[in-house]
Amino acid sequence: MTVPDHLKKIINDLPDLPGIYQMMDSQGQIIYVGKAKNIKKRVRSYFTGRRDYKTTVLVKNIHSIEPIITKSEHDALLLENNLIKQHQPQFNVLLKDDKTYPFIKITLNEPFPRIIITRQRLNDKARYFGPYTSYGSSRKLKQLIYDVFPIRDCKQAITLTTQQKKCIKLDIGKCIGPCIYKEAKPEYDRLIEQCIQFLEGKSSELIDSLNEQMNDYSGAQNYEKAALIRDRIKRLETIQAQQYVELDTNQHYFFIGFSSNEHYHYGVCQHFANKRFISQHGKYTSLETNFSEFTTEFIQSVIRDSNQKINIILNKDCPVNSEIFTQHQDKTISVITPSKGRHFELLTMAELNAQKSLIGISKNAITRQLISPIAILKQTLKLQRSPAIIFGCDISHYYGTGIVSSVVVFIDGKPDKSYYRHFNIKSVTSGKSDDVKSMHETVLRLIDHFDILPQLLLIDGGKGQLNAALAALKEKNITTIDCIGLAKRNEEIFTPFSSSPICLPYHHRGLNLLRFVRDEAHRFALNFQRKKRQL
C-alpha cells in the first residue's frame, strides 16, 4: 500500500518517545488510539510489513496522526485507557467496556485497616491510590504491597478486643498479627501511615524515617528487626512507580507549555478534569507575533473557553500580561508556577509536547507560509520600514595602520556584489586605530557615493560605532534610515531607542540575516586590507 506524502511527513516527524498516538480520519474524527514505548516506531509499523484485515482497513482511513508524549510507558497505558473511554474510537476493540485499571484501597473505616485492590472508587471514607498498571495484574500488585508492609490481608472482621483465629502469615512474619496481639495497634497504625506516605509519593521522607528506625534497632542490638527494615527499604526503592497522567482532584487544571524555534511560536494546553486527562490542543504563530503577545492571547483563549473555577499551571518564566487573570470576574482563576512535584512533572510534559509539535508542522507548509527574515526584523526591532535594502559596514586595519572600511549591500535578503564598495579611511592619521571615527567617515562617504540608500544600516560594533553612524546620518539630515549595531561578542543588537542591547535566540531567522550581512562586510573589508599590505 502506498503511503500518502503528507502521512510520510507526519510519521517522520513523530517523536521517538513514549506516549499515545491518535489516528484521525478525513473528518477529524479519532478512529484509533494506541500506546507505544516509541511513538514513531510503533506508528511506522502500521504502514510496513504484513497486516491483518482490521489494520488494513484502519490504515486506509488514516488522514492525520497526533501524538501526546508521556513521562513513561506506564503513563501511556493510563492515558490510552482514558482516551478510548472518552472517544470510543471505531477501530479500538479493547478497553471500550466499563473495566478500568485497579486502585489500591486502604480501608480506614476498620480498626485494623486492610489494603485491597479494587476497580471501583467509592465514597466510603477509604483512601484510594492509583490507578496502577505496571505489574500486569491486581493479584501481583497486591502481593508486592503486602511484601513491603506486613499488614493483614484476611477478610475476617478484626476488633480491638476479641482475639480471632490466626493464620500462617503471622507465623512466617508476613503480618504483625492484630488478630492475636491487640497491643500491636500503635505499630499497626504506624505501618498504615508509612503505607499511605509511600503511596502519596513521599518515598524519600519515608525511607529517611525507616533508616532512622533501622539505626535505632541496630543501636539497641536488635539486628533481626533492623534487617527487616533494611529489606523493606530495598523493596520500597524498586516497587510501583508513581503515575502522572491522573490528578487526585475533581477540579479543572490546564497545564500550558510554550516553545519557539526559528520559524514559529507554539503553545500546548493539556486539560485535566474529574481526576483524569481530558484533552490536548495546540496553536502556533509566526515570529512576526511578539512572544509575550502570543502567550497572553493563548492563555486568554483557555480562560475564555473554560469553566468558572480553573487552575492555570505555567512556567514561572512565562511572559504574560497578568491583567488577563483579573478581567474575568465571573470565574475563579488560580495561577500555579510549580518548581517540583506532580504539577511540575505534568507541566514539563506539556512543554515537551510543545517542543515536539513544532517539528510536526509540515515543512512544506513552513516553506509556503514562512514569514521572511526581512519582515521579522521589522517586527522584532520596530523599524520604520521593511528593510528590503540593507547596507553593512565594517572597519579593518593592521595594528592601527592601513585602515579601510567596507560597505556591502543586501537586496531582498540576498547580497548584491555589484554595489559592494571599499573606502580608504582618511580621517585617522595618528597611526592608532579609531573604529568610532572611522565609522563616522564611512557613513558620511557612503551617503554621497551610492545612488541608492538603505532602509537599514547595519554597523559592525557596539554603542560607540552606532552613535558615530547616527551622528553622520544627522549631519546629512537623513531620518528615514534605521541604524543598528551588531556586536560579535554575544551577538548583541544595539538600537538608538534602547539603553540595553537586544539579544535574540541564536537561530532567530532575523538574526541569521544580520549575522550574514555583518560577516560579509567583515570578510570584504579584511580582504581589501590584506591586498593593500601586499602592494
C-alpha positions as CSV (number, residue, x, y, z in Angstrom):
1,M,0.0,0.0,0.0
2,T,1.3,3.4,-1.0
3,V,1.6,5.9,1.9
4,P,0.4,9.4,1.0
5,D,3.2,12.0,1.1
6,H,1.6,14.1,3.8
7,L,1.4,11.0,6.1
8,K,5.1,10.2,5.4
9,K,6.0,13.7,6.6
10,I,3.8,13.3,9.7
11,I,5.4,9.9,10.5
12,N,8.9,11.1,10.0
13,D,8.3,14.0,12.4
14,L,6.8,11.8,15.2
15,P,8.8,11.7,18.4
16,D,11.0,8.7,19.5
17,L,9.4,8.9,22.9
18,P,6.8,7.0,24.9
19,G,3.2,8.2,24.7
20,I,0.0,7.7,22.8
21,Y,-1.0,8.3,19.2
22,Q,-4.4,9.4,17.9
23,M,-5.3,8.5,14.4
24,M,-7.9,10.6,12.7
25,D,-10.0,10.3,9.5
26,S,-10.5,13.0,6.9
27,Q,-13.3,14.5,9.0
28,G,-11.1,14.9,12.0
29,Q,-12.7,12.1,14.0
30,I,-10.5,9.9,16.2
31,I,-10.7,6.4,14.8
32,Y,-7.9,4.7,16.8
33,V,-5.9,5.4,20.0
34,G,-2.8,3.4,20.7
35,K,0.1,3.5,23.1
36,A,3.8,3.0,22.5
37,K,7.2,2.9,24.1
38,N,8.4,4.6,21.0
39,I,5.7,6.5,19.1
40,K,7.4,6.8,15.8
41,K,8.5,3.2,15.5
42,R,5.0,1.9,16.6
43,V,3.1,4.1,14.1
44,R,5.6,3.3,11.3
45,S,4.9,-0.4,11.8
46,Y,1.3,0.1,10.7
47,F,2.5,1.0,7.2
48,T,5.1,-1.7,6.8
49,G,5.1,-5.5,6.6
50,R,2.0,-7.7,6.7
51,R,-1.3,-6.5,8.1
52,D,-4.5,-8.2,9.2
53,Y,-7.8,-7.1,7.7
54,K,-8.7,-4.7,10.5
55,T,-5.4,-3.0,10.4
56,T,-5.6,-2.7,6.6
57,V,-8.9,-1.0,6.8
58,L,-7.7,1.2,9.6
59,V,-4.7,2.4,7.6
60,K,-6.8,3.2,4.6
61,N,-8.9,5.6,6.7
62,I,-6.0,7.4,8.4
63,H,-5.7,11.0,7.3
64,S,-3.8,12.5,10.2
65,I,-1.9,11.4,13.4
66,E,-1.5,13.3,16.6
67,P,0.9,12.2,19.3
68,I,0.8,13.0,23.0
69,I,4.1,12.4,24.8
70,T,4.0,11.0,28.3
71,K,6.6,10.5,31.1
72,S,6.7,6.8,30.7
73,E,5.1,3.7,29.1
74,H,3.2,3.3,32.3
75,D,1.6,6.7,31.8
76,A,0.8,5.9,28.2
77,L,-1.2,2.9,29.3
78,L,-3.3,5.1,31.6
79,L,-3.8,7.8,29.0
80,E,-4.8,5.3,26.4
81,N,-7.4,4.0,28.8
82,N,-8.8,7.5,29.4
83,L,-9.0,8.5,25.7
84,I,-10.5,5.2,24.5
85,K,-13.3,5.5,27.1
86,Q,-13.8,9.2,26.2
87,H,-13.8,9.0,22.4
88,Q,-14.9,5.3,21.8
89,P,-12.8,5.1,18.6
90,Q,-14.2,2.9,15.8
91,F,-11.2,0.6,15.5
92,N,-10.4,0.1,19.2
93,V,-11.9,-3.1,20.4
94,L,-10.2,-3.2,23.8
95,L,-11.0,-1.1,26.9
96,K,-14.3,0.0,25.5
97,D,-16.3,-1.6,28.3
98,D,-16.5,-0.4,31.9
99,K,-13.3,-2.1,33.0
100,T,-10.5,0.1,34.2
101,Y,-7.1,-0.2,35.8
102,P,-7.0,-1.1,39.5
103,F,-6.7,1.2,42.5
104,I,-5.2,0.4,45.9
105,K,-7.7,0.9,48.6
106,I,-6.9,1.3,52.3
107,T,-10.0,0.6,54.5
108,L,-9.5,3.3,57.1
109,N,-13.0,2.7,58.5
110,E,-11.8,-0.5,60.1
111,P,-9.9,-0.7,63.4
112,F,-7.1,-2.6,61.6
113,P,-7.3,-1.4,58.0
114,R,-6.6,-3.7,55.1
115,I,-5.0,-3.0,51.7
116,I,-7.1,-4.3,48.9
117,I,-7.3,-4.0,45.1
118,T,-10.5,-2.6,43.5
119,R,-11.6,-1.3,40.2
120,Q,-14.3,0.9,41.7
121,R,-13.7,4.1,43.5
122,L,-16.5,4.7,46.1
123,N,-17.2,7.5,48.5
124,D,-16.7,5.3,51.6
125,K,-14.1,7.2,53.6
126,A,-11.4,4.8,52.4
127,R,-8.1,6.1,50.9
128,Y,-7.6,5.3,47.2
129,F,-4.4,5.4,45.2
130,G,-3.7,4.8,41.6
131,P,-4.7,3.6,39.1
132,Y,-1.8,1.2,38.6
133,T,-0.8,-0.9,35.6
134,S,2.9,-1.7,35.9
135,Y,2.6,-5.2,37.3
136,G,0.0,-6.6,34.9
137,S,-2.5,-7.9,37.4
138,S,-4.2,-6.9,40.6
139,R,-3.0,-10.1,42.3
140,K,0.7,-9.4,41.7
141,L,0.3,-5.8,42.6
142,K,-1.4,-6.6,45.9
143,Q,1.3,-9.2,46.8
144,L,4.0,-6.6,46.2
145,I,2.4,-4.1,48.5
146,Y,1.9,-6.8,51.3
147,D,5.6,-7.8,50.9
148,V,6.6,-4.3,51.9
149,F,4.0,-3.6,54.6
150,P,3.2,-6.6,57.0
151,I,-0.4,-5.7,57.2
152,R,-3.3,-8.2,57.4
153,D,-4.9,-9.3,54.2
154,C,-7.5,-11.6,55.7
155,K,-11.2,-10.9,55.3
156,Q,-12.3,-11.5,58.9
157,A,-13.6,-8.6,60.9
158,I,-10.8,-8.0,63.5
159,T,-11.8,-5.9,66.5
160,L,-9.8,-4.1,69.2
161,T,-10.7,-6.5,72.0
162,T,-11.7,-10.0,70.8
163,Q,-9.0,-12.4,69.7
164,Q,-9.6,-14.1,66.3
165,K,-8.2,-17.1,64.6
166,K,-4.7,-16.5,63.4
167,C,-3.3,-17.5,60.0
168,I,0.1,-18.7,58.7
169,K,1.0,-15.1,57.8
170,L,1.7,-14.4,61.5
171,D,3.9,-17.4,61.8
172,I,6.1,-16.6,58.8
173,G,6.4,-12.9,59.7
174,K,4.3,-11.5,56.9
175,C,1.8,-9.9,59.3
176,I,2.2,-8.5,62.8
177,G,-0.9,-10.3,63.9
178,P,-3.6,-7.9,65.0
179,C,-5.9,-11.0,65.2
180,I,-4.0,-12.1,68.3
181,Y,-1.9,-9.1,69.5
182,K,-4.3,-6.3,70.2
183,E,-1.5,-4.3,71.8
184,A,0.1,-4.1,68.3
185,K,-2.4,-1.3,67.4
186,P,0.2,1.6,67.6
187,E,2.7,-0.3,65.5
188,Y,-0.1,-1.3,63.0
189,D,-1.2,2.3,62.7
190,R,2.4,3.3,62.0
191,L,2.6,0.8,59.2
192,I,-0.6,2.2,57.7
193,E,0.8,5.7,57.9
194,Q,4.0,4.5,56.2
195,C,2.0,2.8,53.5
196,I,0.0,6.0,52.9
197,Q,3.1,8.1,52.9
198,F,4.7,5.8,50.2
199,L,1.6,5.7,48.1
200,E,1.4,9.6,48.2
201,G,4.8,9.7,46.5
202,K,6.7,10.7,49.7
203,S,9.1,7.8,49.4
204,S,12.1,9.9,50.2
205,E,10.7,11.1,53.5
206,L,9.5,7.5,54.3
207,I,12.9,6.0,53.5
208,D,14.6,8.6,55.7
209,S,12.2,7.7,58.5
210,L,12.8,4.0,58.0
211,N,16.6,4.5,58.0
212,E,16.3,6.2,61.4
213,Q,14.1,3.3,62.7
214,M,16.7,0.8,61.4
215,N,19.5,2.6,63.1
216,D,17.6,2.6,66.3
217,Y,17.1,-1.1,66.2
218,S,20.7,-1.7,65.3
219,G,21.9,0.6,68.1
220,A,19.8,-1.5,70.5
221,Q,21.4,-4.6,69.0
222,N,18.0,-5.8,67.7
223,Y,19.6,-6.9,64.5
224,E,16.7,-9.1,63.4
225,K,14.2,-6.1,63.3
226,A,16.9,-3.9,61.7
227,A,17.3,-6.4,58.9
228,L,13.5,-6.4,58.3
229,I,13.5,-2.7,58.0
230,R,16.5,-2.8,55.7
231,D,14.7,-5.2,53.4
232,R,11.6,-3.0,53.4
233,I,13.7,0.0,52.3
234,K,15.1,-2.0,49.4
235,R,11.7,-3.1,48.3
236,L,10.4,0.5,48.5
237,E,13.0,1.6,46.1
238,T,12.0,-0.8,43.4
239,I,8.2,-1.1,43.7
240,Q,5.5,0.8,42.0
241,A,6.4,4.0,40.1
242,Q,4.1,6.9,40.8
243,Q,1.8,7.7,37.9
244,Y,1.4,11.2,36.5
245,V,-1.5,11.2,34.0
246,E,-4.2,11.5,36.6
247,L,-4.7,14.1,39.3
248,D,-6.4,13.3,42.6
249,T,-8.9,16.1,42.4
250,N,-12.2,17.0,40.7
251,Q,-11.0,20.5,39.7
252,H,-10.1,21.7,36.3
253,Y,-6.4,22.0,35.6
254,F,-4.8,23.5,32.5
255,F,-1.1,22.8,32.0
256,I,0.2,25.3,29.4
257,G,3.6,24.9,27.8
258,F,5.3,27.0,25.2
259,S,8.2,26.6,22.8
260,S,9.8,28.6,19.9
261,N,12.2,27.9,17.1
262,E,13.5,29.9,14.2
263,H,10.1,29.6,12.5
264,Y,7.2,29.6,15.0
265,H,5.9,30.1,18.5
266,Y,3.9,27.1,19.7
267,G,1.6,26.7,22.7
268,V,0.1,23.5,24.1
269,C,-2.7,23.2,26.7
270,Q,-3.4,19.9,28.4
271,H,-6.7,19.8,30.2
272,F,-7.3,17.6,33.3
273,A,-10.7,17.3,34.9
274,N,-12.6,14.8,37.0
275,K,-9.3,13.3,38.1
276,R,-8.1,12.5,34.6
277,F,-6.6,13.7,31.3
278,I,-9.3,15.2,29.1
279,S,-7.7,16.7,26.0
280,Q,-4.7,18.4,24.5
281,H,-4.8,21.2,21.9
282,G,-2.1,23.4,20.4
283,K,-1.7,26.6,18.4
284,Y,1.2,28.2,16.6
285,T,2.0,31.5,15.0
286,S,4.9,33.0,13.1
287,L,7.7,35.0,14.8
288,E,6.1,38.2,13.4
289,T,3.9,38.0,16.6
290,N,5.6,39.0,19.8
291,F,6.1,36.0,22.1
292,S,4.6,37.8,25.0
293,E,1.5,38.7,23.0
294,F,1.2,35.1,21.8
295,T,1.4,33.6,25.3
296,T,-1.1,36.1,26.6
297,E,-3.6,35.5,23.9
298,F,-3.2,31.7,24.1
299,I,-3.9,31.7,27.9
300,Q,-6.7,34.2,27.4
301,S,-8.4,31.8,25.0
302,V,-8.0,28.9,27.5
303,I,-9.7,31.0,30.2
304,R,-12.4,32.2,27.9
305,D,-13.4,28.7,26.9
306,S,-13.2,27.1,30.3
307,N,-15.5,26.7,33.3
308,Q,-16.0,29.0,36.3
309,K,-13.3,27.6,38.5
310,I,-10.0,26.7,36.9
311,N,-6.3,26.3,37.7
312,I,-3.7,27.5,35.3
313,I,-0.3,25.9,35.6
314,L,2.6,27.9,33.9
315,N,6.3,28.1,33.8
316,K,7.4,30.8,36.3
317,D,9.4,32.5,33.4
318,C,6.5,32.6,31.0
319,P,6.0,36.2,29.7
320,V,2.3,37.0,30.1
321,N,0.2,40.1,30.9
322,S,-1.1,39.3,34.3
323,E,-4.2,41.5,33.7
324,I,-5.9,38.7,31.9
325,F,-6.3,36.8,35.2
326,T,-8.4,39.7,36.7
327,Q,-10.5,40.5,33.7
328,H,-12.9,37.6,34.1
329,Q,-14.9,38.5,37.2
330,D,-17.3,35.6,36.6
331,K,-14.5,33.0,37.1
332,T,-12.2,31.9,39.9
333,I,-8.8,31.6,38.4
334,S,-5.8,30.2,40.3
335,V,-2.3,30.5,38.7
336,I,0.3,28.0,39.8
337,T,4.0,28.1,38.9
338,P,5.4,24.9,40.3
339,S,9.1,24.1,40.8
340,K,8.7,20.5,41.9
341,G,6.2,17.8,42.5
342,R,3.4,16.3,40.3
343,H,2.3,19.7,38.9
344,F,5.9,20.4,37.8
345,E,6.2,17.0,36.1
346,L,3.0,17.5,34.2
347,L,4.0,21.0,33.2
348,T,7.3,19.6,31.9
349,M,5.4,17.1,29.7
350,A,3.2,19.9,28.3
351,E,6.3,21.9,27.4
352,L,7.9,18.8,25.8
353,N,4.8,18.3,23.7
354,A,5.0,21.9,22.6
355,Q,8.6,21.4,21.5
356,K,7.9,18.2,19.6
357,S,4.8,19.8,18.0
358,L,6.9,22.4,16.3
359,I,8.7,19.6,14.5
360,G,5.4,18.2,13.4
361,I,4.4,21.2,11.4
362,S,4.7,20.3,7.7
363,K,8.0,21.5,6.3
364,N,6.1,22.3,3.0
365,A,3.7,24.5,4.9
366,I,6.6,26.3,6.5
367,T,8.1,27.0,3.1
368,R,4.8,28.4,1.8
369,Q,3.8,30.3,4.9
370,L,7.1,31.3,6.5
371,I,7.5,35.0,7.1
372,S,10.6,36.4,5.6
373,P,13.6,37.4,7.7
374,I,13.1,41.0,6.5
375,A,9.6,41.1,7.9
376,I,10.8,39.5,11.1
377,L,13.4,42.2,11.5
378,K,10.9,45.0,11.0
379,Q,8.6,43.5,13.6
380,T,11.3,42.5,16.2
381,L,13.4,45.7,16.0
382,K,10.4,48.0,15.4
383,L,11.9,49.5,12.3
384,Q,10.3,52.3,10.3
385,R,10.2,50.3,7.1
386,S,10.7,46.8,6.0
387,P,14.5,46.6,5.3
388,A,14.4,45.4,1.8
389,I,17.8,47.1,1.2
390,I,20.4,46.6,4.0
391,F,23.9,48.2,4.0
392,G,26.5,46.5,6.2
393,C,29.6,48.4,7.3
394,D,32.9,47.3,8.9
395,I,36.3,48.6,9.7
396,S,39.6,46.8,9.2
397,H,43.3,47.7,9.9
398,Y,46.7,46.2,10.5
399,Y,47.8,47.2,14.0
400,G,46.4,50.7,13.6
401,T,47.8,51.1,10.0
402,G,46.2,50.7,6.6
403,I,42.7,51.5,8.0
404,V,40.0,50.6,5.5
405,S,36.2,50.2,5.6
406,S,33.7,48.2,3.6
407,V,30.1,48.6,2.6
408,V,28.2,45.5,1.4
409,V,24.6,45.7,0.1
410,F,21.8,43.2,0.5
411,I,18.7,43.5,-1.5
412,D,15.6,41.4,-0.5
413,G,17.9,39.4,1.8
414,K,20.5,38.5,-0.8
415,P,23.9,40.0,-1.4
416,D,24.3,42.2,-4.5
417,K,28.0,42.4,-5.1
418,S,27.7,44.9,-7.9
419,Y,27.1,47.5,-5.1
420,Y,30.0,46.5,-2.8
421,R,32.4,49.3,-2.1
422,H,35.7,49.9,-0.2
423,F,37.0,53.1,1.4
424,N,40.5,54.1,2.5
425,I,40.0,55.9,5.8
426,K,41.5,59.4,5.7
427,S,40.3,60.9,9.0
428,V,42.5,58.8,11.2
429,T,46.2,59.5,10.6
430,S,47.7,59.1,14.1
431,G,48.9,55.5,13.4
432,K,46.5,54.3,16.0
433,S,43.1,52.7,15.2
434,D,39.9,54.6,15.9
435,D,36.9,52.5,14.9
436,V,34.4,55.1,16.0
437,K,35.9,57.9,14.0
438,S,36.4,55.6,11.0
439,M,32.8,54.5,11.1
440,H,31.7,58.1,11.1
441,E,33.7,58.8,8.0
442,T,32.4,55.6,6.3
443,V,28.8,56.6,6.7
444,L,29.3,60.1,5.5
445,R,31.0,58.9,2.4
446,L,28.5,56.1,1.6
447,I,25.7,58.7,1.6
448,D,27.5,60.7,-1.0
449,H,28.7,57.7,-3.0
450,F,25.7,55.5,-3.6
451,D,22.8,56.2,-5.9
452,I,20.6,54.1,-3.7
453,L,20.1,54.3,0.1
454,P,19.3,51.6,2.6
455,Q,16.2,51.1,4.7
456,L,18.5,49.6,7.3
457,L,22.2,50.4,8.0
458,L,24.0,47.7,10.0
459,I,27.1,48.6,11.8
460,D,29.7,46.0,12.9
461,G,30.2,47.1,16.5
462,G,28.6,48.3,19.7
463,K,27.2,51.5,21.1
464,G,30.2,53.7,20.2
465,Q,30.2,52.8,16.5
466,L,26.4,53.1,16.4
467,N,26.5,56.6,17.8
468,A,29.1,57.6,15.3
469,A,26.9,56.3,12.4
470,L,23.9,58.1,13.8
471,A,25.8,61.3,14.1
472,A,26.8,61.0,10.4
473,L,23.2,60.5,9.4
474,K,22.2,63.5,11.4
475,E,24.8,65.7,9.7
476,K,23.3,64.6,6.4
477,N,19.8,65.4,7.6
478,I,18.7,61.8,7.0
479,T,15.9,60.5,9.3
480,T,14.4,57.7,7.1
481,I,17.3,55.2,7.5
482,D,17.2,52.9,10.5
483,C,20.6,52.2,12.0
484,I,21.6,49.4,14.4
485,G,24.8,47.8,15.6
486,L,25.7,44.1,15.9
487,A,28.5,43.2,18.3
488,K,30.4,40.0,17.7
489,R,30.9,39.0,21.4
490,N,27.4,37.9,22.3
491,E,25.6,38.8,19.1
492,E,24.0,41.8,20.8
493,I,21.9,44.2,18.8
494,F,22.2,47.9,19.7
495,T,19.5,50.3,18.7
496,P,19.1,54.1,19.2
497,F,15.9,53.6,21.2
498,S,17.1,51.2,23.9
499,S,19.8,51.7,26.6
500,S,20.4,47.9,26.8
501,P,21.2,45.6,23.8
502,I,18.7,43.2,22.3
503,C,19.6,39.5,22.5
504,L,17.7,37.3,20.0
505,P,17.7,33.4,20.0
506,Y,20.7,32.1,18.3
507,H,18.7,30.5,15.4
508,H,16.4,33.5,15.0
509,R,15.9,34.0,11.3
510,G,16.2,37.8,11.5
511,L,19.5,37.5,13.5
512,N,20.7,35.0,10.9
513,L,20.3,37.6,8.2
514,L,22.0,40.3,10.2
515,R,24.9,37.9,11.0
516,F,25.2,37.1,7.3
517,V,25.4,40.8,6.4
518,R,27.9,41.6,9.2
519,D,30.2,38.6,8.4
520,E,30.1,39.6,4.7
521,A,31.1,43.1,5.5
522,H,33.9,41.8,7.7
523,R,35.2,39.5,5.0
524,F,35.1,42.1,2.3
525,A,37.0,44.7,4.5
526,L,39.6,42.2,5.6
527,N,40.3,41.0,2.0
528,F,40.8,44.6,0.9
529,Q,43.1,45.4,3.8
530,R,45.3,42.3,3.1
531,K,45.5,43.3,-0.6
532,K,46.7,46.8,0.4
533,R,49.5,45.3,2.5
534,Q,50.7,43.2,-0.4
535,L,51.1,46.2,-2.7
